[in-house]
């Protein structure tokens, strides 16, 4: 587990010059979240509200799936939920 943590720390500070500033910022944010989850052995739960309903995101698979749909659908995500 310690070697995984060290590898994630190295990836979190990756600073390749060929990447766009926005992409680097997003990558750092994602890796910080992953590193924190690995170090603390806990996933931070999220709640997405749409109308009177709520969706609870409590795993990395659900988070990745939701983020992918959100990126593809953009502002139409609320409509589709």
Biopython code that builds the backbone (N, CA, C, O; Angstrom):
import numpy as np
from Bio.PDB.StructureBuilder import StructureBuilder

atoms = [
    (1, "UNK", "N", (0.826, -1.193, 0.000)),
    (1, "UNK", "CA", (0.000, 0.000, 0.000)),
    (1, "UNK", "C", (0.871, 1.258, 0.000)),
    (1, "UNK", "O", (0.511, 2.275, -0.594)),
    (2, "UNK", "N", (2.004, 1.176, 0.664)),
    (2, "UNK", "CA", (2.905, 2.334, 0.722)),
    (2, "UNK", "C", (3.461, 2.672, -0.668)),
    (2, "UNK", "O", (3.564, 3.846, -1.025)),
    (3, "UNK", "N", (3.816, 1.658, -1.443)),
    (3, "UNK", "CA", (4.337, 1.931, -2.793)),
    (3, "UNK", "C", (3.256, 2.520, -3.694)),
    (3, "UNK", "O", (3.546, 3.370, -4.536)),
    (4, "UNK", "N", (2.006, 2.073, -3.524)),
    (4, "UNK", "CA", (0.893, 2.645, -4.278)),
    (4, "UNK", "C", (0.703, 4.108, -3.924)),
    (4, "UNK", "O", (0.493, 4.941, -4.806)),
    (5, "UNK", "N", (0.775, 4.424, -2.646)),
    (5, "UNK", "CA", (0.641, 5.809, -2.196)),
    (5, "UNK", "C", (1.743, 6.680, -2.778)),
    (5, "UNK", "O", (1.475, 7.794, -3.228)),
    (6, "UNK", "N", (2.980, 6.190, -2.777)),
    (6, "UNK", "CA", (4.086, 6.957, -3.341)),
    (6, "UNK", "C", (3.921, 7.175, -4.842)),
    (6, "UNK", "O", (4.213, 8.256, -5.353)),
    (7, "UNK", "N", (3.450, 6.141, -5.548)),
    (7, "UNK", "CA", (3.233, 6.259, -6.980)),
    (7, "UNK", "C", (2.139, 7.280, -7.278)),
    (7, "UNK", "O", (2.266, 8.074, -8.209)),
    (8, "UNK", "N", (1.070, 7.261, -6.491)),
    (8, "UNK", "CA", (-0.013, 8.225, -6.687)),
    (8, "UNK", "C", (0.453, 9.644, -6.395)),
    (8, "UNK", "O", (0.044, 10.580, -7.083)),
    (9, "UNK", "N", (1.302, 9.820, -5.385)),
    (9, "UNK", "CA", (1.835, 11.161, -5.096)),
    (9, "UNK", "C", (2.652, 11.680, -6.265)),
    (9, "UNK", "O", (2.569, 12.859, -6.610)),
    (10, "UNK", "N", (3.448, 10.800, -6.880)),
    (10, "UNK", "CA", (4.248, 11.207, -8.031)),
    (10, "UNK", "C", (3.352, 11.591, -9.207)),
    (10, "UNK", "O", (3.619, 12.575, -9.897)),
    (11, "UNK", "N", (2.301, 10.827, -9.435)),
    (11, "UNK", "CA", (1.386, 11.138, -10.528)),
    (11, "UNK", "C", (0.586, 12.415, -10.257)),
    (11, "UNK", "O", (0.242, 13.138, -11.192)),
    (12, "UNK", "N", (0.293, 12.695, -9.001)),
    (12, "UNK", "CA", (-0.482, 13.885, -8.651)),
    (12, "UNK", "C", (0.280, 15.163, -8.956)),
    (12, "UNK", "O", (-0.332, 16.212, -9.160)),
    (13, "UNK", "N", (1.585, 15.095, -8.990)),
    (13, "UNK", "CA", (2.388, 16.287, -9.261)),
    (13, "UNK", "C", (3.001, 16.260, -10.655)),
    (13, "UNK", "O", (3.945, 17.001, -10.930)),
    (14, "UNK", "N", (2.475, 15.415, -11.536)),
    (14, "UNK", "CA", (2.950, 15.337, -12.912)),
    (14, "UNK", "C", (2.801, 16.695, -13.571)),
    (14, "UNK", "O", (1.731, 17.299, -13.500)),
    (15, "UNK", "N", (3.843, 17.181, -14.205)),
    (15, "UNK", "CA", (3.800, 18.511, -14.800)),
    (15, "UNK", "C", (4.243, 18.535, -16.243)),
    (15, "UNK", "O", (5.070, 19.368, -16.611)),
    (16, "UNK", "N", (3.725, 17.656, -17.070)),
    (16, "UNK", "CA", (4.101, 17.635, -18.481)),
    (16, "UNK", "C", (3.745, 18.950, -19.155)),
    (16, "UNK", "O", (2.654, 19.486, -18.964)),
    (17, "UNK", "N", (4.670, 19.455, -19.935)),
    (17, "UNK", "CA", (4.469, 20.753, -20.595)),
    (17, "UNK", "C", (3.484, 20.675, -21.760)),
    (17, "UNK", "O", (2.894, 21.691, -22.127)),
    (18, "UNK", "N", (3.295, 19.502, -22.344)),
    (18, "UNK", "CA", (2.441, 19.405, -23.524)),
    (18, "UNK", "C", (0.947, 19.377, -23.189)),
    (18, "UNK", "O", (0.113, 19.371, -24.095)),
    (19, "UNK", "N", (0.612, 19.361, -21.933)),
    (19, "UNK", "CA", (-0.806, 19.331, -21.549)),
    (19, "UNK", "C", (-1.329, 20.748, -21.327)),
    (19, "UNK", "O", (-0.593, 21.647, -20.920)),
    (20, "UNK", "N", (-2.600, 20.918, -21.603)),
    (20, "UNK", "CA", (-3.230, 22.223, -21.394)),
    (20, "UNK", "C", (-3.366, 22.493, -19.903)),
    (20, "UNK", "O", (-3.420, 21.569, -19.091)),
    (21, "UNK", "N", (-3.420, 23.764, -19.561)),
    (21, "UNK", "CA", (-3.510, 24.164, -18.159)),
    (21, "UNK", "C", (-4.751, 23.582, -17.486)),
    (21, "UNK", "O", (-4.682, 23.121, -16.347)),
    (22, "UNK", "N", (-5.872, 23.603, -18.181)),
    (22, "UNK", "CA", (-7.126, 23.084, -17.634)),
    (22, "UNK", "C", (-7.005, 21.583, -17.393)),
    (22, "UNK", "O", (-7.460, 21.080, -16.366)),
    (23, "UNK", "N", (-6.393, 20.863, -18.339)),
    (23, "UNK", "CA", (-6.226, 19.417, -18.192)),
    (23, "UNK", "C", (-5.330, 19.082, -17.002)),
    (23, "UNK", "O", (-5.611, 18.148, -16.251)),
    (24, "UNK", "N", (-4.250, 19.848, -16.835)),
    (24, "UNK", "CA", (-3.356, 19.599, -15.699)),
    (24, "UNK", "C", (-4.070, 19.857, -14.377)),
    (24, "UNK", "O", (-3.901, 19.104, -13.418)),
    (25, "UNK", "N", (-4.866, 20.918, -14.327)),
    (25, "UNK", "CA", (-5.597, 21.249, -13.107)),
    (25, "UNK", "C", (-6.599, 20.139, -12.763)),
    (25, "UNK", "O", (-6.726, 19.745, -11.604)),
    (26, "UNK", "N", (-7.300, 19.647, -13.770)),
    (26, "UNK", "CA", (-8.270, 18.573, -13.564)),
    (26, "UNK", "C", (-7.571, 17.292, -13.114)),
    (26, "UNK", "O", (-8.052, 16.602, -12.216)),
    (27, "UNK", "N", (-6.436, 16.976, -13.739)),
    (27, "UNK", "CA", (-5.689, 15.782, -13.375)),
    (27, "UNK", "C", (-5.209, 15.862, -11.925)),
    (27, "UNK", "O", (-5.316, 14.886, -11.182)),
    (28, "UNK", "N", (-4.685, 17.008, -11.525)),
    (28, "UNK", "CA", (-4.209, 17.154, -10.143)),
    (28, "UNK", "C", (-5.352, 16.986, -9.151)),
    (28, "UNK", "O", (-5.194, 16.346, -8.112)),
    (29, "UNK", "N", (-6.489, 17.555, -9.475)),
    (29, "UNK", "CA", (-7.642, 17.455, -8.591)),
    (29, "UNK", "C", (-8.096, 16.007, -8.437)),
    (29, "UNK", "O", (-8.353, 15.545, -7.326)),
    (30, "UNK", "N", (-8.195, 15.296, -9.557)),
    (30, "UNK", "CA", (-8.628, 13.901, -9.517)),
    (30, "UNK", "C", (-7.634, 13.046, -8.737)),
    (30, "UNK", "O", (-8.033, 12.223, -7.913)),
    (31, "UNK", "N", (-6.355, 13.238, -8.994)),
    (31, "UNK", "CA", (-5.363, 12.419, -8.295)),
    (31, "UNK", "C", (-5.283, 12.749, -6.812)),
    (31, "UNK", "O", (-5.009, 11.867, -5.999)),
    (32, "UNK", "N", (-5.518, 14.008, -6.446)),
    (32, "UNK", "CA", (-5.551, 14.336, -5.016)),
    (32, "UNK", "C", (-6.702, 13.610, -4.337)),
    (32, "UNK", "O", (-6.552, 13.104, -3.225)),
    (33, "UNK", "N", (-7.853, 13.558, -5.004)),
    (33, "UNK", "CA", (-8.997, 12.834, -4.446)),
    (33, "UNK", "C", (-8.703, 11.345, -4.315)),
    (33, "UNK", "O", (-9.027, 10.730, -3.299)),
    (34, "UNK", "N", (-8.090, 10.771, -5.341)),
    (34, "UNK", "CA", (-7.758, 9.348, -5.300)),
    (34, "UNK", "C", (-6.723, 9.070, -4.221)),
    (34, "UNK", "O", (-6.859, 8.110, -3.463)),
    (35, "UNK", "N", (-5.702, 9.895, -4.147)),
    (35, "UNK", "CA", (-4.666, 9.716, -3.132)),
    (35, "UNK", "C", (-5.253, 9.798, -1.732)),
    (35, "UNK", "O", (-4.921, 8.984, -0.871)),
    (36, "UNK", "N", (-6.119, 10.771, -1.500)),
    (36, "UNK", "CA", (-6.762, 10.901, -0.195)),
    (36, "UNK", "C", (-7.598, 9.665, 0.133)),
    (36, "UNK", "O", (-7.601, 9.194, 1.271)),
    (37, "UNK", "N", (-8.303, 9.147, -0.865)),
    (37, "UNK", "CA", (-9.127, 7.953, -0.645)),
    (37, "UNK", "C", (-8.265, 6.737, -0.329)),
    (37, "UNK", "O", (-8.629, 5.920, 0.516)),
    (38, "UNK", "N", (-7.126, 6.613, -1.003)),
    (38, "UNK", "CA", (-6.239, 5.473, -0.748)),
    (38, "UNK", "C", (-5.586, 5.602, 0.623)),
    (38, "UNK", "O", (-5.504, 4.628, 1.371)),
    (39, "UNK", "N", (-5.124, 6.802, 0.949)),
    (39, "UNK", "CA", (-4.465, 7.000, 2.250)),
    (39, "UNK", "C", (-5.429, 6.789, 3.406)),
    (39, "UNK", "O", (-5.079, 6.155, 4.401)),
    (40, "UNK", "N", (-6.633, 7.313, 3.281)),
    (40, "UNK", "CA", (-7.608, 7.211, 4.374)),
    (40, "UNK", "C", (-8.484, 5.968, 4.257)),
    (40, "UNK", "O", (-9.279, 5.678, 5.151)),
    (41, "UNK", "N", (-8.337, 5.233, 3.152)),
    (41, "UNK", "CA", (-9.122, 4.017, 2.886)),
    (41, "UNK", "C", (-10.628, 4.278, 2.955)),
    (41, "UNK", "O", (-11.398, 3.485, 3.496)),
    (42, "UNK", "N", (-11.007, 5.400, 2.395)),
    (42, "UNK", "CA", (-12.411, 5.782, 2.428)),
    (42, "UNK", "C", (-12.738, 6.599, 1.191)),
    (42, "UNK", "O", (-11.924, 7.408, 0.746)),
    (43, "UNK", "N", (-13.919, 6.394, 0.634)),
    (43, "UNK", "CA", (-14.365, 7.178, -0.519)),
    (43, "UNK", "C", (-15.293, 8.280, -0.028)),
    (43, "UNK", "O", (-16.242, 8.005, 0.707)),
    (44, "UNK", "N", (-15.036, 9.521, -0.421)),
    (44, "UNK", "CA", (-15.938, 10.607, -0.025)),
    (44, "UNK", "C", (-17.254, 10.508, -0.801)),
    (44, "UNK", "O", (-17.256, 10.581, -2.030)),
    (45, "UNK", "N", (-18.347, 10.345, -0.102)),
    (45, "UNK", "CA", (-19.636, 10.209, -0.775)),
    (45, "UNK", "C", (-20.117, 11.571, -1.266)),
    (45, "UNK", "O", (-19.832, 12.608, -0.668)),
    (46, "UNK", "N", (-20.848, 11.535, -2.361)),
    (46, "UNK", "CA", (-21.429, 12.744, -2.940)),
    (46, "UNK", "C", (-22.927, 12.547, -3.084)),
    (46, "UNK", "O", (-23.405, 11.427, -3.262)),
    (47, "UNK", "N", (-23.651, 13.636, -3.006)),
    (47, "UNK", "CA", (-25.086, 13.600, -3.228)),
    (47, "UNK", "C", (-25.422, 14.550, -4.366)),
    (47, "UNK", "O", (-25.061, 15.727, -4.333)),
    (48, "UNK", "N", (-26.112, 14.033, -5.367)),
    (48, "UNK", "CA", (-26.533, 14.841, -6.501)),
    (48, "UNK", "C", (-28.043, 15.012, -6.382)),
    (48, "UNK", "O", (-28.789, 14.033, -6.349)),
    (49, "UNK", "N", (-28.485, 16.271, -6.319)),
    (49, "UNK", "CA", (-29.913, 16.560, -6.195)),
    (49, "UNK", "C", (-30.471, 16.927, -7.561)),
    (49, "UNK", "O", (-29.882, 17.727, -8.288)),
    (50, "UNK", "N", (-31.591, 16.345, -7.898)),
    (50, "UNK", "CA", (-32.299, 16.719, -9.118)),
    (50, "UNK", "C", (-33.785, 16.656, -8.818)),
    (50, "UNK", "O", (-34.366, 15.585, -8.644)),
    (51, "UNK", "N", (-34.379, 17.836, -8.763)),
    (51, "UNK", "CA", (-35.782, 17.939, -8.367)),
    (51, "UNK", "C", (-35.938, 17.488, -6.920)),
    (51, "UNK", "O", (-35.116, 17.831, -6.070)),
    (52, "UNK", "N", (-36.980, 16.727, -6.639)),
    (52, "UNK", "CA", (-37.191, 16.263, -5.259)),
    (52, "UNK", "C", (-36.375, 15.009, -4.934)),
    (52, "UNK", "O", (-36.409, 14.535, -3.798)),
    (53, "UNK", "N", (-35.652, 14.472, -5.899)),
    (53, "UNK", "CA", (-34.911, 13.232, -5.694)),
    (53, "UNK", "C", (-33.430, 13.488, -5.476)),
    (53, "UNK", "O", (-32.916, 14.571, -5.753)),
    (54, "UNK", "N", (-32.754, 12.452, -4.967)),
    (54, "UNK", "CA", (-31.317, 12.525, -4.726)),
    (54, "UNK", "C", (-30.659, 11.241, -5.206)),
    (54, "UNK", "O", (-31.242, 10.159, -5.132)),
    (55, "UNK", "N", (-29.437, 11.380, -5.697)),
    (55, "UNK", "CA", (-28.648, 10.220, -6.088)),
    (55, "UNK", "C", (-27.370, 10.241, -5.254)),
    (55, "UNK", "O", (-26.669, 11.251, -5.207)),
    (56, "UNK", "N", (-27.075, 9.131, -4.604)),
    (56, "UNK", "CA", (-25.886, 9.029, -3.768)),
    (56, "UNK", "C", (-24.785, 8.312, -4.531)),
    (56, "UNK", "O", (-24.981, 7.210, -5.043)),
    (57, "UNK", "N", (-23.639, 8.944, -4.599)),
    (57, "UNK", "CA", (-22.478, 8.365, -5.270)),
    (57, "UNK", "C", (-21.515, 7.927, -4.172)),
    (57, "UNK", "O", (-20.955, 8.756, -3.455)),
    (58, "UNK", "N", (-21.329, 6.606, -4.048)),
    (58, "UNK", "CA", (-20.527, 6.093, -2.945)),
    (58, "UNK", "C", (-19.420, 5.145, -3.375)),
    (58, "UNK", "O", (-18.912, 4.372, -2.563)),
    (59, "UNK", "N", (-19.038, 5.199, -4.663)),
    (59, "UNK", "CA", (-17.920, 4.387, -5.132)),
    (59, "UNK", "C", (-17.263, 5.083, -6.323)),
    (59, "UNK", "O", (-17.853, 5.970, -6.938)),
    (60, "UNK", "N", (-16.034, 4.669, -6.638)),
    (60, "UNK", "CA", (-15.314, 5.271, -7.748)),
    (60, "UNK", "C", (-15.974, 4.946, -9.076)),
    (60, "UNK", "O", (-15.962, 5.771, -9.989)),
    (61, "UNK", "N", (-16.550, 3.758, -9.197)),
    (61, "UNK", "CA", (-17.208, 3.381, -10.447)),
    (61, "UNK", "C", (-18.398, 4.296, -10.711)),
    (61, "UNK", "O", (-18.566, 4.801, -11.821)),
    (62, "UNK", "N", (-19.219, 4.506, -9.692)),
    (62, "UNK", "CA", (-20.375, 5.397, -9.853)),
    (62, "UNK", "C", (-19.926, 6.822, -10.150)),
    (62, "UNK", "O", (-20.525, 7.505, -10.980)),
    (63, "UNK", "N", (-18.875, 7.269, -9.474)),
    (63, "UNK", "CA", (-18.360, 8.627, -9.677)),
    (63, "UNK", "C", (-17.855, 8.801, -11.106)),
    (63, "UNK", "O", (-18.151, 9.804, -11.754)),
    (64, "UNK", "N", (-17.097, 7.831, -11.591)),
    (64, "UNK", "CA", (-16.551, 7.916, -12.945)),
    (64, "UNK", "C", (-17.672, 7.877, -13.987)),
    (64, "UNK", "O", (-17.636, 8.618, -14.969)),
    (65, "UNK", "N", (-18.656, 7.019, -13.774)),
    (65, "UNK", "CA", (-19.789, 6.923, -14.690)),
    (65, "UNK", "C", (-20.570, 8.229, -14.723)),
    (65, "UNK", "O", (-20.917, 8.722, -15.797)),
    (66, "UNK", "N", (-20.847, 8.789, -13.555)),
    (66, "UNK", "CA", (-21.578, 10.055, -13.473)),
    (66, "UNK", "C", (-20.794, 11.186, -14.145)),
    (66, "UNK", "O", (-21.366, 11.973, -14.899)),
    (67, "UNK", "N", (-19.491, 11.270, -13.875)),
    (67, "UNK", "CA", (-18.670, 12.327, -14.469)),
    (67, "UNK", "C", (-18.610, 12.214, -15.988)),
    (67, "UNK", "O", (-18.606, 13.225, -16.689)),
    (68, "UNK", "N", (-18.561, 10.973, -16.501)),
    (68, "UNK", "CA", (-18.532, 10.777, -17.946)),
    (68, "UNK", "C", (-19.831, 11.256, -18.587)),
    (68, "UNK", "O", (-19.813, 11.969, -19.590)),
    (69, "UNK", "N", (-20.954, 10.859, -17.999)),
    (69, "UNK", "CA", (-22.236, 11.327, -18.528)),
    (69, "UNK", "C", (-22.359, 12.841, -18.418)),
    (69, "UNK", "O", (-22.884, 13.484, -19.327)),
    (70, "UNK", "N", (-21.887, 13.413, -17.330)),
    (70, "UNK", "CA", (-21.962, 14.858, -17.125)),
    (70, "UNK", "C", (-21.124, 15.597, -18.172)),
    (70, "UNK", "O", (-21.518, 16.654, -18.665)),
    (71, "UNK", "N", (-19.971, 15.029, -18.501)),
    (71, "UNK", "CA", (-19.109, 15.651, -19.499)),
    (71, "UNK", "C", (-19.724, 15.566, -20.889)),
    (71, "UNK", "O", (-19.632, 16.516, -21.665)),
    (72, "UNK", "N", (-20.348, 14.445, -21.209)),
    (72, "UNK", "CA", (-20.947, 14.263, -22.527)),
    (72, "UNK", "C", (-22.226, 15.079, -22.678)),
    (72, "UNK", "O", (-22.430, 15.739, -23.698)),
    (73, "UNK", "N", (-23.088, 15.034, -21.661)),
    (73, "UNK", "CA", (-24.389, 15.694, -21.758)),
    (73, "UNK", "C", (-24.350, 17.178, -21.412)),
    (73, "UNK", "O", (-25.216, 17.939, -21.843)),
    (74, "UNK", "N", (-23.365, 17.588, -20.647)),
    (74, "UNK", "CA", (-23.238, 18.992, -20.284)),
    (74, "UNK", "C", (-24.438, 19.482, -19.495)),
    (74, "UNK", "O", (-24.810, 18.883, -18.486)),
    (75, "UNK", "N", (-25.046, 20.569, -19.951)),
    (75, "UNK", "CA", (-26.172, 21.145, -19.221)),
    (75, "UNK", "C", (-27.431, 20.289, -19.313)),
    (75, "UNK", "O", (-28.375, 20.508, -18.555)),
    (76, "UNK", "N", (-27.464, 19.321, -20.225)),
    (76, "UNK", "CA", (-28.623, 18.441, -20.357)),
    (76, "UNK", "C", (-28.659, 17.338, -19.316)),
    (76, "UNK", "O", (-29.603, 16.548, -19.290)),
    (77, "UNK", "N", (-27.656, 17.269, -18.463)),
    (77, "UNK", "CA", (-27.607, 16.211, -17.447)),
    (77, "UNK", "C", (-28.814, 16.284, -16.506)),
    (77, "UNK", "O", (-29.431, 15.260, -16.210)),
    (78, "UNK", "N", (-29.144, 17.461, -16.046)),
    (78, "UNK", "CA", (-30.291, 17.611, -15.138)),
    (78, "UNK", "C", (-31.578, 17.154, -15.808)),
    (78, "UNK", "O", (-32.422, 16.523, -15.171)),
    (79, "UNK", "N", (-31.732, 17.468, -17.082)),
    (79, "UNK", "CA", (-32.937, 17.068, -17.819)),
    (79, "UNK", "C", (-33.047, 15.542, -17.886)),
    (79, "UNK", "O", (-34.121, 14.984, -17.664)),
    (80, "UNK", "N", (-31.950, 14.880, -18.187)),
    (80, "UNK", "CA", (-31.969, 13.437, -18.321)),
    (80, "UNK", "C", (-32.128, 12.713, -16.990)),
    (80, "UNK", "O", (-32.658, 11.603, -16.947)),
    (81, "UNK", "N", (-31.674, 13.332, -15.908)),
    (81, "UNK", "CA", (-31.881, 12.703, -14.600)),
    (81, "UNK", "C", (-33.343, 12.767, -14.237)),
    (81, "UNK", "O", (-33.737, 12.292, -13.172)),
]
sb = StructureBuilder()
sb.init_structure("model")
sb.init_model(0)
sb.init_chain("A")
sb.init_seg("    ")
for serial, (resi, resn, name, xyz) in enumerate(atoms, 1):
    if name == "N":
        sb.init_residue(resn, " ", resi, " ")
    sb.init_atom(name, np.array(xyz, "f"), 0.0, 1.0, " ", f" {name:<3s}", serial, name[0])
structure = sb.get_structure()
